[in-house]
Amino acid sequence: MRRQLFALSTLLALFVVPAFGQPDPSFSADDVFALEWAVNPQMSPDGERVVYVRTSMDKMKDRRQQRLWLVGADGSSHRKLTGLDIAESSPRWSPDGEYVAFTAGTDAGTEIFVYSFETGHATKLTQLDRSPSGLRWSPDGSKIAFSMLVPDEPPSLDASLPEAPEGAEWADRPRVITRLRHEADGTGYLEPGYHHLFVVPATGGTARQLTTGSYHHRSAPVWLRDASGLIFAADRTDDWAHDRRETDLYRVDLSSRDVDRLTDRNGPDHSPAISPDGQRIAYLGFDDRVQTYQNTRLYVMEANGSSRQVITPDLDRSISDIVWAPSGDGLYASYLESGDTKIARIGLDGSAREITGTVGGTSIGRPYTGGSFSVAPNGHIAFTHATSEYPSDVALAADDGQVTRLTRLNSDLLAHRTLAEVEEVTWTSEDGRTIQGWMVRPPNFSPDRSYPLLLEIHGGPITSYGPTFSAEIQLYAAAGYVVLYANPRGSTGYGEAFANLLYHDYPGGDYGDLMAGVDAALGTANIDRDRLYVTGGSAGGTMTAWMVGKTNRFRAAVVTKPVMNWYSKTLVADNYYAYADYRYPGYAWENPQKYLQESPISLVGNIETPTMTMVGTDDLRTPPSEARQLYHALKIRKVDTALVQIPGASHHIAARPSQLAAKVAYTLAWFERYQ
């Protein structure tokens, strides 16, 4: 009991904000509620303004909130766009720059609004049955295209049920499910129906449905230059439900609603972009070779689907977010390079010239890479700009690479905090590969002290961390830990072969990559080799469980939202159909021994490390039953353990600010028990 009381008092001390008049404090849990960041910056057609989504926290409602803001290309006139105080997102400029279309939540659901710069007012354009997405203006500004779910009748087994007496309170009737994909983490049960494309007059009116059939059309459509039709990505084949990676490009005629298929290979084709002269279509995709990771490449074809050619055959990185250059002789695109998201100009000959890096900062909890950008006809690029010292701001990049930061959304907070410094480190794996990571030292780090080391492992596992601001990492460092995070094999941004090393081998060699990083950290001064801790979420939780099953070097571990058993995970989770062959050979019942060998549950008999597990009660991606398998096994074996359940949390366990604070607080409390 004394140890528990000490841990609690220490934990509370970590989150107390110093009194007025004391030196600037370290980043605290309460500061999470004050964070703001920019997403989805959109350049105006004249290149003089940027509208973006400003995300902040509503402390009273414990929710993230989004509002549209406007800033001049010189950083002036920074203001809220509309007078509305409702959730706003997905801004898109009209071709003449006089209007901004966006979606906003109302009491009746999400609708399309249009803001007029002439009047200074936002007008609700639609009265839709379901939420629209993927707004796109027609080239002449007369229409807006979008995608929306069209409900379908739920399946029925024609069961004969008695009728409830008037006034009786009977249980809800059973729900019949016959679809392959019927639920999604963070959403829950998916309403039966299909997403279709619509157009609505920009002045308001009735939305007209363009596509039909038992297929989904979720991707944002792209207008042909003459506004005669739309280009979109979808899978309209008979076996679309099982071909989860398959999409092709199609064209739908606005008048006849006839649909023509433009691509037809085995693999995903998506993200179409029409050239300025309307003669060519650029798009992204790859030939599916059925492996864990495959580079997404840039392609160009004629507008009728002929003369397809890959533009980036020699670039060993995945391309995303393509935009034609105004001159039509190349495209702007983003790709990940060693933890840093870049924007580059790619010529039609495949040459690539970097414009800028430091794109990201939109993942607030952990330091995941990401970010977005848009391009004006004058070549100016608005993008989400971030470093390890602040989340994403809006920045402007010229074609010559000159970058101007337009906003400083957290200067009122983070300028008055002593943040932990983030330093890039590298080491060599057992098989001679260079592994990149980052070491974060506590604020006011002293070379005369020794510190505990906390290894924090990213999820995915096919994703990446970078040197961007992370509330969770800052909180761990503020609690006195040196934090090490890394991109072991399987991480993106280091080439296709490196990411694909997890093909039929996860967890596998990434264990050695991470332990080599721990050894490298111990080779530096100030790390107490007797106080090593480890945690991670999702795939990072899976790896944490795997590590403590293979080594007793860590004093304590926190396994967050893990997969413990690939057999049960791949038949229970919302994406249960997505692993066979791409991750492991065959389905679980076809290769049970392989699935068990790669499951941390196979090592649970070796675990001696005090291990807490944490999961959201509404997690559909790594369901709570996975965490409970670990907890129950350790309880049976009388290993120190605890199960922490976050009420109402999905797989995005830190989606609400209080949940982020709780995740870190309980992790630290567990580690403090074993100091």
Secondary structure by P-SEA (a helix, b strand, c coil): caaaaaaaaaaaaaccccccccccccccccccccccccccccccccccbbbbbbbbbcccccbbbbbbbbbccccccccccccccccccccccccccccccccccccccbbbbbbbcccccccccccccccccccccccccccccccccccccccccbbbbbbccccccccccbbbbccccccccccccccbbbbbbbcccccccbbbbccccccccccbbbbcccccbbbbbbbccccccccccbbbbbbbbccccbbbbcccccbbbccccccccccbbbbbbcccccccbbbbbbbbbccccccccccccccccccccccccccccbbbbccccccbbbbbbbcccbbbbbcccccccccccccccccccccccccbbbbbcccccccccbbbbcccbbbbbccccccccccccbbbbbbbbbbbcccbbbbbbbbbbcccccccbbbbbbbbbbccccccccccccaaaaaaaaaccbbbbbccccccccccccccccccccccaaaaaaaaaaaaaaacccccccbbbbbcccaaaaaaaaaaaccccccccccccccccaaaaaaccccccccccccccccccccaaaaaaacccccccccccbbbbbbbcccccccaaaaaaaaaaaaaacccbbbbbbccccccccccaaaaaaaaaaaaaaaaacc
